[in-house]
Amino acid sequence: MSTTTRKWSGLGAAIQRADDAKAHDTAPATQVRQPAIVPADGTPERVLFDADAEITEADARLTALEERVRDGDDQVQPDDIEKARGLRRWAQLRREAAVRAAHPVFVRRDGDMEIWQKGPATVLVPVVLNSYPPELREAVQIRRVAVFEGCCPCGAEVRVTEAGHYSIGHMVTCPGSDEVLVPLATAAGVVTQRRNG
Ligand SMILES: [Zn+2]
């Protein structure tokens, strides 16, 4: 049980660490890294790839227009700049939608935790162990399903940002929330800690 206890400790903190590590090695949205190979049609990776390309193109168009104004080109009207800026914003929002909808992909199992990739975010998900009491098993299962489905019956929605930050705000009464899950885990002898603790 000691291994379980140690691995379980800090699920939230582990997710936060993964988030932080990811945030550090993720390029800002303006420096989108293109995969070397174009992903296959119809895959979530392809949707992101296309969204990245749209942003790059919109950026270039806006930058070129602004540069023309700086060069004294009076053919460029304020509306042209506004339209290019609006398209840039729209492309960004479309990419965010693609990130949010990204299908989670299993990376590997590490003891009683699993590592999944959801868009740019790396997420650690606890495995439901038979040694857990039923209430804890159910709570962990709800937590897992929320990660995979992207939402929870409590109304929480998974949010994944461009920088790879992952969050889900379960209602405090939801079994998947820290408020319910952590005391259940503690009662079962599984040490947990808060996301920032
Ligand atoms: Zn929930």
Residues whose N, C-alpha, C, O or C-beta is under 5 A from the ligand:
A	BS01	ZN	C152 C154 A156 H170 M171 C174 G176
